Amino acid sequence: MTHDLVVRSRRVVTPGGEGPGAVCVRGGLITALAGYDEPVTAQESVDLGEVALLPGLVDSHVHVNEPGRTGWEGFATATRAAVAGGVTTIVDMPLNAIPPTVSVAALAAKRAAAAGRVHADVAFWGGAIPGNVPALRELHEAGVTGFKCFTSPSGVEEFPALDEAGIRSAMTEIATFGGLLIVHAEDPGCLSEPTGPGYPEFLASRPPDAEGAAIAMIAGLSEETGCRAHIVHLSDAGSLRTLRDLRERGVPISAETCPHYLTLCAEEVPPEATEFKCCPPIRAAANRERLWDGLARGTISCVVSDHSPCPPELKRGGFDTAWGGVSSVQLGLPLVWTAARERGHSLADVVRWTATAPAGLAGLRRKGRIAVGHDADLVAFDPAGTFTVDPAALHHRHPITPYAGRTLTGVVRQVWLRGLPAGDEPRGRLLDRSTA
């Protein structure tokens, strides 16, 4: 057989671990895995040497905001940034676009806005808000990967939070078709308005107990209804024991965290540096290390960006009024690798957290691993290379970042999407569960 492409590396990361090999591609799919020195007939051959070959990352937590708030972020810029960071598939959140993805018509508007403009593949989450339970099955049948809800105010009025009764109704319906509910879990009864503009006041207004109480409620409803649940952007390490105990009891609940919770800490947030603001907040250094322990134990399954950009004017003012969101879809891989290698983790660990597990969460069966039959989404990643974060080199619409000036280890050298070079042309596809 003549392949379209063969990519060789002495560090290919597959589900079996890391080692020398050759990945053969034909028709956009991985068709064979060969030895590094094994003869292979291909129209194009690339030898990366000691540069590692990873599967394309899957970022299952990205806020694109188009249509309606395209001035915050759009499909073209978000996916261009994603590919530059080794992310070949994103799953778009149902807010902060207008309309939010809470109906089949709104999903169609999203897909129309994205068509022909995406550099990475894009799948979509649906939303669960008050009054749209009848739309959930229709959205599921239209191909969304699952549903997101908030237990506390989302920050945009068109995507209200669900109370406990509303979450129970949504979970009861979602369980009937084996779907997934992903949850922003903060108990509104534990939250308060910051008493001042500084970071300490903001941190105190969103205490760890807010996450713990909401997670306990979601877990109880998951156990009651049988609906699978997933906690997004976990920042409270105190909830890890609860999550571990729930999993051991067979409750279908999982959790993710984000690069900013694993690489930043409250003690280092500069005064007035609202680029560090997000919800839930970045917590103390000791909490950060416990999150790493949760990853090592498997209590946390995914590391995804929660890429949530906004115009610069919304980041002005204090931590009490600025928009909350960290934009890192382009930086997630080197951020996580820099911190992971310092703690003794391998590239295989990073691939599992940032590619394989998020693909599994979203039901994207041909994504997230280098294996025969999977899409040939590949990343040439130099694990020893370094660079300094320059906001001018970031591709998302408003390059505001808490990482400016930080030196990171790990450089994305080349990206392929279904075996073709990614980045310059919008070659991405719009996915649903049946096509992914």
PAVEX-595905 format. One record per residue: residue in three letters; x, y, z negated of N, C-alpha, C in turn. Coordinates in steps of 0.02 Angstrom, whole numbers, plus 50000, padded with zeros to 5 digits. Atoms other than C-alpha are relative to their C-alpha. Layout:
REM residues N
ALAXYZXYZXYZ ...
This chain:
REM residues 436
MET500424994050000500005000050000500445006350000 THR499674993550001500585017550041499615004849956 HIS500324995450046500195029649901500075007250025 ASP499944992849983499885048249920500585003249962 LEU499514996850044501055052349775500254994949950 VAL499735003650057502215043849653500405005049958 VAL499644995650046502855053149500500374995549950 ARG499595004050045504305045349404500245004349942 SER499714996750058504895049949231500284994749953 ARG499735004550052505965041949097499595000549936 ARG500414999150060504635047748973499275000650021 VAL500715000149983502905042949037499614998049937 VAL500415001550059501605043448898499354996850022 THR500605003949984500285029948922499674997749935 PRO500305002650062499065021948799500454995049963 GLY499555004750032500445009348765500615003249967 GLY499434996550030501695022548710500395003850053 GLU499574996049956503135031848790500584995950027 GLY499445003649971504405024748911500085001850074 PRO499884998649929505135025249087499474996750044 GLY500505002949956503935022449230499875004450060 ALA500204996549940503165027849394499244999650005 VAL500734999749995501365033449415499825001050073 CYS500184999949929500615029849585499295002550009 VAL500644996549990499175040149653499774999150072 ARG500305000249933497995037549799499275002149993 GLY500694997750001496355046549834499805003449936 GLY500154996350061496485056749676500004995849937 LEU500015004450058496565041549561500684996849989 ILE499405004050016497985032449473499864992950024 THR500125006549970498125016449573500484994649976 ALA499525004950025499645008149495500485003449953 LEU499454997950043500935009849357500584995350014 ALA499435004049980502645003949413500605001649955 GLY499384998650035504385002849339500345006250028 TYR499674993749979505475018349347500414998950064 ASP499575001449942506665010349473499674995650053 GLU500335004549954505374999849562499865003550067 PRO500144996949934505235003249750499245001050009 VAL500704998449988503585011849792499975004050065 THR500104996249938502995017849962499495005549988 ALA500454994350011502235035249950500175005750047 GLN499894994249957502005050550058500415005449965 GLU499624995150039502725061249918500264996749937 SER499705003050060503915056349779500325005549958 VAL499734995050046504365066749626500354996249943 ASP499645003150056505685061649498500135005449948 LEU499944995050053505565071349335500594998849954 GLY499445001550044507035062849251499784999949927 GLU500164999950072506975066949064499415004449983 VAL500624996250012505495078749084499434995049993 ALA500525004850015504005069649010499415000750048 LEU500625000049960502445064849109499424998249953 LEU500585000850044500825066949011499364999950041 PRO500654998949968499005065049056499795007349991 GLY500264993350009498135081649085499605000449935 LEU500364999150062497475088448922499265001350013 VAL500724998749999495605089248887499845004649941 ASP500184995350053495075104648789499245000449996 SER500735000650006493315101148729499685005749962 HIS500284994450038493095117948642500245006650030 VAL499814993949965493195132848761499385004350012 HIS500544995249988492085148248766500175004150063 VAL499864996449937492045154548946499605006550004 ASN500414993950006490615167248922499695002550065 GLU500294998149936490095167949105499414995450016 PRO500144993049985488785173149159499795004049938 GLY500274995750052488235187849054500515003849961 ARG499454996550035489855191748962500664998450036 THR499415001549961491095188849103500565005049985 GLY499494995250021491995204549044500404997749940 TRP499625003050055492515194248893500474994650026 GLU499635005449970493075178948991499584996950056 GLY500355003149945492625170549156500304993450019 PHE499765006749980492825153649237500675000350036 ALA499374999749963494225159149354500595001149954 THR499444998450044495315166649218500114994649947 ALA499935005150053494955153649083500324993750027 THR499725006349974495335138849196500705001050028 ARG499314998649979496875147249269500474999649940 ALA499615000450061497525149249091500064992749976 ALA500005007050022497045131249051500534996150038 VAL499535003849959498035123949196500725002149984 ALA499334997750017499545134749153500254996849935 GLY499825003250062499515126348983499954992550001 GLY500045007249996499335108549047499314997149987 VAL500695002350011497445107649019499664999350068 THR500305001149935496605099849170499244999249996 THR500735000450010494845098149097499815004149939 ILE500294996650058493865109948986499274998149995 VAL500725000650011492155107948909499765006649973 ASP500224993250015491255124548904499465000049946 MET500494999350053490305129648748499365003550023 PRO500644997349976488465134448763499895007449984 LEU499994992850013488775152048695500715002350012 ASN500334993750006489285166648719499765002750067 ALA500274997849937488625167348896499275002249991 ILE500704998249998486945174948937499724998050068 PRO500325003250057485875164948950500454994549971 PRO499655005750029486575152048828499744993550031 THR500175006449967486545134048888499524996049957 VAL500505003250043484945129148798499414997550040 SER500525002649956483895124148949500334997750064 VAL499735002249936484125115749116500115005950047 ALA499924994049958483875132549202500645003749982 ALA499394996650022485265140249097500624996150021 LEU499445004149977486415125549137500125001150075 ALA499934998849928486065128349322500335006850013 ALA499694993449993486535146749301500754999649985 LYS499295001150016488175141449219500374996850059 ARG499675003649945488585129349358500065004450062 ALA499974995549942488165142249491500555005249991 ALA499484995050013489325154949408500694997050007 ALA499345003349999490745142149401500184997250069 ALA499885003649937490545134449574500525003550044 GLY499494997549955492075136649684500525004649968 ARG499574995150033493015146749553500454996949947 VAL499665003050057493775134149433500654996550022 HIS499355003149987495605128749431500084993349964 ALA500025006450036495265114649308499304997150007 ASP500675002950002493815102549298499635002849939 VAL500414996950053492385109049192499384995849987 ALA500635003150024491045099849093499675005049953 PHE500394995250037489715108048987499664996849939 TRP500415001550058489005106848812499335003550007 GLY500644996650008487165110748786499965002949930 GLY500104996950066486515120748638499364997749968 ALA500605001450040485285116648499499855006149957 ILE500214994050037484375131848433499274999249980 PRO500705000750019482675134748352499545000050061 GLY500515000249948481265129648468500184996250063 ASN499845003249936482235120248603500074992449996 VAL499975007350003482065102248543499714996750062 PRO500265003349939480955098148694500485000250060 ALA499534999449944482385103648809500604995549993 LEU499385003650011483715092448733500074993950045 ARG499955005949956483305076448827500105002250073 GLU499924997649931483135086248990500735002150013 LEU499304998149992484865093748963500464993950002 HIS499625006250000485565076648922499974996650069 GLU500095003249934484845069649084500325004150055 ALA499674995749951485565084649177500764999749995 GLY499295001550001487305079349121500425003549948 VAL499574997050051487855089548970500324994549958 THR499625004950037489125080748861499764999049928 GLY500265000250068488185083948699499715006949984 PHE500344993950021487445098248598500365003249941 LYS499704996450055488135111648485499485004049962 CYS500424995750041487275120148340500435003449948 PHE499704996450055487735132348202499574999149938 THR500365000050064487265130848019499985007049970 SER499964993150023487675149447994499985004550062 PRO500064995749941487505164748107500594999350048 SER499505001349949488425162348271500385006350020 GLY499704993749979488835180748298499675003150061 VAL500394997349944487685182648449499274998249989 GLU500705000850019485815184948429499644994950043 GLU500365004749956485325174048577500154992749984 PHE499855006950020486065158548492499934999449925 PRO500115000250072485255157648319500224993449969 ALA499835006050037485775145348186499384995749987 LEU500525004650022484755130148136500034999249924 ASP500025001850071484185127347957499994992349995 GLU499965007350009484185109847882499434996450036 ALA500565003249966482445105847949500105000150075 GLY499884999649929482935111848121500534995150023 ILE499485004849982484515101248121499734992949997 ARG500305006650004483515086148064499594998550064 SER500405001049940482305088548210500444998850061 ALA499565000949942483715090548335500354993249998 MET499655006450005484665075448270499534994150012 THR500495005449988483105064748270499894999050074 GLU500105000449928482825068848453500634997450035 ILE499385001949967484655067148504500154992649989 ALA499885007150015484755050048419499604995450046 THR500415004449958483375043448533500334998450066 PHE499655001649938484525044448683500754999249990 GLY499305001650014486185040948596500475005850010 GLY499584994149989486825058748610500425002049940 LEU499524997650050488045068848507499835007249982 LEU500084993250023487815084448401500665002349970 ILE499394997150029489355095148369499805006349963 VAL500274995250048489205107448226500545004849976 HIS499634994950037489955123848170499734999749929 ALA500245001750067489845119147986500255004849947 GLU499894995650057489805133447862499325001449969 ASP500644998950035488415134647732499905007449990 PRO500094992850006487675152147744499915002349928 GLY500074998250070487285151747558500655001149964 CYS499344999250030489145151247521500385005950030 LEU499664994549966489595165747637499785006749971 SER500174993250023489625184247593500335005050046 GLU499684994749962490075200747672500675001749968 PRO499364998050029491915205347651499945006549961 THR500034994050042492175218347515500485005450022 GLY499544995149974493505227247616500254997850068 PRO499785001449932494395227647785500604995350005 GLY499395004049998495915217047736499874992650008 TYR500085007249992496255198747768499824996449935 PRO500205003450062496145193547584499255000549987 GLU500724999250011494385200547574499604995750050 PHE500345004249950493875191847736500054992649980 LEU499905007050020494615175247677499554998249942 ALA500425001450059493695176547511499264999650019 SER500705000049981492055179447603499774993650033 ARG500165006449967492145162447689500404994549965 PRO499605004750040492735150347554499974992950026 PRO500015007149979493165131947580499344996549985 ASP500625003350019491565126847490499465000950053 ALA500504999149948490565134047635500044994450051 GLU499925005649954491285120747749499794993549966 GLY500155006250035491145107047619499254998849993 ALA500725000850010489305110347583499654998450066 ALA500325001249936488835110947766500164993050026 ILE499815006749977489795095047806499614994749963 ALA500395004850039488915085947665499284999650026 MET500684999949974487225091447734499964996450068 ILE500005003149934487665086247912500094992449993 ALA499895007250009488315069447852499384996549975 GLY500625002950025486715066147756499494999150055 LEU500485000449945485665069947909500234994950053 SER499745005049954486795059248019499834993049975 GLU500165006550030486565044647900499254998650004 GLU500745000749999484685047747894499734998550069 THR500295000449932484385049448081500374995150046 GLY499595004149956485785038848154500325003850056 CYS499704995949947486345053348262500745001049987 ARG499294998650005488195054848297500125007549990 ALA499844993050015488935071048228500755001150002 HIS499294998249995490585079948254500075007049973 ILE499874993550031491255094348149500545003650041 VAL499524996349961492095107548256500445004449955 HIS499514995450031493605118248205500034999649923 LEU499925000850073493855111048030500615003849976 SER499424996650030494935122647926500094998249927 ASP499965001650072494565116247750500264993049990 ALA499715006650012495735102047705499674996549941 GLY500365003250056494705099147548499444995550022 SER500545004249975493375091147658500254993450029 LEU499735006149968494555077547722499814993749962 ARG500175006050039494225065547579499274998150012 THR500715001349987492345067347605499914996850068 LEU500065002849933492515064147791500274992850003 ARG499715006650000493635049147760499534995049967 ASP500465004550035492405041647635499384998650043 LEU500595000949958490955044547754500144995050057 ARG499825004549946491855035747896500054992849975 GLU499935006750028492255020947784499324996949985 ARG500695002450012490395019747743499634998750065 GLY500325001249936490005019047928499585005750025 VAL500384994149976489245036447945500335002450065 PRO499714998249935489485041548129500185007550004 ILE499804993050002490395057948096500755000550012 SER499304998949984492065064548162500155007449993 ALA499804993150009493055080648156500595001750044 GLU499434997349964494265091548253500295005849961 THR499734993750023495435105548208500325003550059 CYS499764995749946496315119048309500735001949988 PRO499304998250009498105124648341500125005549949 HIS499884994550048497885140548238499974997649928 TYR500025002550069497435130648083500614995749983 LEU499415004350010498965119448108500665003850004 THR499374996449988500245133048149500035006849964 LEU500024993550035499695148848055499784998949928 CYS500235000450069499345152347872499835006949975 ALA500264993750026498475165747771500555004449973 GLU499474996050030500065171147683500395004150051 GLU499614996749949500815176647849499595004550046 VAL500424995649958499345186347922500175007349984 PRO499824993050014499945204447941499385004349988 PRO500564995450010498845218747881499755002750067 GLU500344997149942497605224648013500104996050064 ALA499875004049940498125210648133499394995650015 THR500635003549991496365205848184500024994750055 GLU499935005549953497015194648323500044993249964 PHE499995006150041497165181948180499304998249974 LYS500665001350029495305182948137499634994650039 CYS500435005149971494245167548169499564997249944 CYS500465002850049492825158348083499904992550016 PRO499744998650067493105147947982500705003050003 PRO499374996449998494675157447932500614995549994 ILE499345003150012496505152647935500135000249925 ARG499925000550073496875146647758500744999449981 ALA499334999850028498415144447649500464994750031 ALA499515004649972500015135547699499914992849972 ALA500105006750029499675121147578499404996550033 ASN500585002749966497975118647660500204997650070 ARG499765001849933498825118347831500354993249999 GLU499635006350003499975104147778499544994149987 ARG500485005450012498505094047716499604998450064 LEU500325001449935497675096047887500454995450042 TRP499545004449964499235088347963499964992949973 ASP500085006650029499035073947842499354996750024 GLY500635002649974497225072147899500074997550072 LEU499865002449932497835070648079500384993449999 ALA499595006050004499135057748032499594993949979 ARG500425005450025497825047347942499434998250048 GLY500545001249953496585048648085499335002749977 THR500624997050023495275057947983499785005650047 ILE500124995249947495415072048109500224996650065 SER499855003749939495345065048285500265004350057 CYS499854995749943495555079948402500325006649978 VAL499744993150007496555096048417499825003650064 VAL500244996249942495695108348534500015007449983 SER499804993050010495845127048558499485004349965 ASP500514995150017494165135148515500185006850031 HIS499834994049962494715147748647499405004750000 SER500584995550007493605162748608500225007350008 PRO499754993249988494165178948690499455005349997 CYS500464994349998493375196148686500385006050025 PRO499654993849979493765213648751500395003049942 PRO499584997250053495115223048655499625004449950 GLU500354995550046493885235548583499634996249945 LEU500345003950052492995221548488500474997449947 LYS499505002050050494615217348398500245006049959 ARG499794994150038494815235248334499635000349934 GLY500294999550066494435239848155500304994949953 GLY499755004650050494655229048002499744992950009 PHE500235006949998494385210547969499264999449982 ASP500715000250017492655215047905499555001250060 THR500424998349943492045221148075500234997250067 ALA499745002349935493165214248214499694993250019 TRP500235006449975492605199848324500474994549978 GLY499595005750020493205182848265500114995250057 GLY499845004849947494095171948391500735000350018 VAL499305000649979495835165848439500014996850069 SER499995002449930496225163148624500664996450012 SER499375003749994497495149248650499964994150047 VAL500065005849955496935137648790500654998950039 GLN499375000649962498605141248879500584997849956 LEU499445001050045499675138848724499934993849955 GLY500125005350048498915123948635500524994550001 LEU499535005549997500115110648699500675001849969 PRO499374998550033501745119448654499925001849927 LEU500104998550071501005125848491499984993649959 VAL500085006250038500505108448435500654996050001 TRP499385003949995502105100248499500555003149956 THR499494996750041503225113248413499914998049927 ALA500135001650071502395109948245500024992549987 ALA500035007250010502145091248270500694996949996 ARG499325002950000503965087248311500375001749936 GLU499694998250063504505096648155499784995549943 ARG500295004350051503415084648055500084992650017 GLY499845006949984504045068848139499504996550045 HIS500495003149955502605065948260500294999550071 SER499755001549932502845059548438499575003450052 LEU500404997649944502265065148608499364995750007 ALA500595004349996501085050148605499465002349951 ASP500484997450048500275057248448499655006250028 VAL500284993849973500045074248531499514998550057 VAL500455001949945499285066148686499354997149972 ARG500615002850029498065056348579499555005449973 TRP500404994750031497495072048486499725004950051 THR500184994549955497395083848636499734997750067 ALA500255002549935496915072648782499544994149992 THR500395006150003496315055148742499385000749956 ALA500574999550046495215058848591499485005150022 PRO500524995449975494375074548662499624997250060 ALA500355003149944493995065048823499494995049976 GLY500465004950029493215051148721499415003349967 LEU500544996450033492215063448617499485002350050 ALA500454997249950491465071448772499744994950050 GLY500245005149955491175054948861500285000550070 LEU499684999249934492375059049004500454994050012 ARG499695006650000492855041249045500634999650043 ARG499415000549956494145044649182500535005349982 LYS499544994750020495065058349087500414997949938 GLY499665000450064496365059448950500514994649991 ARG499485005150008497545045048985500304998250069 ILE499685002549939498785038549113499874992550002 ALA500215007049995497955022149162499704999050069 VAL500285001649934497445013549323499255001250000 GLY500714998549994495745019649381499815006849973 HIS500144993350027495865036349291500195005350052 ASP499814994449957495945053149378500745001449991 ALA499284998650001497735057649423500125007349979 ASP499874993550032497765072949310500634999249958 LEU499345001350028499595074049262500355006649984 VAL499644994050023500735086349172500744998249992 ALA499285000550012502625087649187500175004849943 PHE499904996150061503105093449013500704999049975 ASP499315000250025504865097748959499985000749924 PRO500094999650073504845093348773500575003549964 ALA499434996650031506545101548742500055007350021 GLY499974993149977506265117748837499695004749950 THR500284995050045505885133648742499805006250039 PHE500194993649971505045150148781499725004449944 THR500294995250047504465165748690499355002550028 VAL500674998149977502625170048700499995007450018 ASP500074993349974502375185448807499275000950022 PRO500704999349981500565191348815499905001450075 ALA500064998449929500875197748992500014993850044 ALA499975006249962501165179749048499394995649990 LEU500615003950012499475173648984499485001750052 HIS500464999149944498115171249113499285001349979 HIS500694998650017496525173149010499875007550004 ARG500174993249978495585189249040500305005549956 HIS499724995050045496155198848886500554996649959 PRO499455003850032497885192648831500185002549930 ILE499914998450071497665196148646500184993449966 THR499785006350031498605183248542500375001249935 PRO499604999550061499265180748366500704997150007 TYR499365003549990500745171448442500525004350037 ALA499544995749963501565186248531500685000149966 GLY499334999950027503455185248509500234993649967 ARG499815006350032503435167648437500364995550050 THR499645004749958504695155348508499724993049991 LEU500305006650002503925138548552500434995050038 THR499655005449966504655121848605499504996150042 GLY500435003649954503915112948755499755004550056 VAL500174995849942503695119948930499644995850053 VAL500365003249945502395114849060500365001850065 ARG499624998949938503395112749222499564999350062 GLN500425001049941502055106449343499374996449978 VAL500645003250016500245100949340499694997550065 TRP500385002849943499265089649458499284998749977 LEU500715001450011497375088649466499774995250054 ARG500155005449953496825072249546500544999450054 GLY499435001149956498555071049623500215005850042 LEU499824994149962498615088449698500265005449953 PRO499744994650043499605103349631499435004549977 ALA500534995950029498505113549515500265006949983 GLY499834993450023498495131949478499865005550050 ASP500074994649951498565142349637499315000250032 GLU500655000449968496945136349717499494997249951 PRO500525002650045495285133349628499744993250022 ARG500155006849978495255114549653499574996149949 GLY500385003550052494255110449496499314998050023 ARG500685002349987492595101249496499575001149938 LEU500484999650055491045103149390499764993049984 LEU500105006950020490775087349291499344999249961 ASP500505002250050489345078449206500184992949981 ARG499805006650025489335061849117500024994850056 SER500025005149947488915052249276500585000650049 THR499454999049952490355059749377500674999949966 ALA499374999550036491675059449242500204993549967 
